[in-house]
């Protein structure tokens, strides 16, 4: 998410909603951190760490050549917090929480992040697969969640760690997920047929690292550009009656 915000800031793709300054401040901290090569800390599993970032996405319609605008809001929370909120909704009813957003009828894009480098080494693969399944089970409890989901993204992070002979990284990312998260992929396909959302897989990479992967020496702009373009294509303003094919303004 920090990478997406950094790229959008650089290209002038987002307009901040100043009525939600807490989220904008958080976004700016992420952008400033990447400028200095600092990686974001892991999101704490607490209700105070659920962040609402309100923006407007702007871009050029390839068919008309005109600039288009559409609201685009981000909800950032830890997976652990989502599970707790789903299991104990009464404990979080007075806060900005997971179930509060998921119960709304606003159109949604959901993102599942897989760390390729970690799971290619065989670490905790079963644990995250079980977590994904649990989250998908919880989503069924929200009548308006998957019903109003336009797309679910599978983001395979650390694409810079893919084998050097990989030519088609998009295809490699999808096959990696299908192989290592078979049951999750089967469940997602089943829910896609039921709720008619789109299932999208994308590789992703922050960039090049140094000092034992603790410092970002070069920021990758290819992947956030592809992700933002994909959001424009798969979200509501890329549908019939909304935007045509989306492109960034650069």
Secondary structure, DSSP 8 states (H G I E B T S, - for coil): -HHHHHHHHHHT-EEE-TT-HHHHHHHHHHHHHHHTT-------SSGGG-EEEEEEEEEEETTT--EEEEEEEEEE--HHHHHHHHH-GGGGTTSS-HHHHHTS-S-EEEEEEEEHHHHHTTSSHHHHHHHHHHHHHHHTT-TTTGGGEEEEEEEEE-GGGS-TT-S-HHHHHHHHHHHHSHHHHHHHHHHHHHH--EEEEEE---EEEETTTTEEEEE--HHHHHHHHHHHHHSGGGSTTS--SEE---
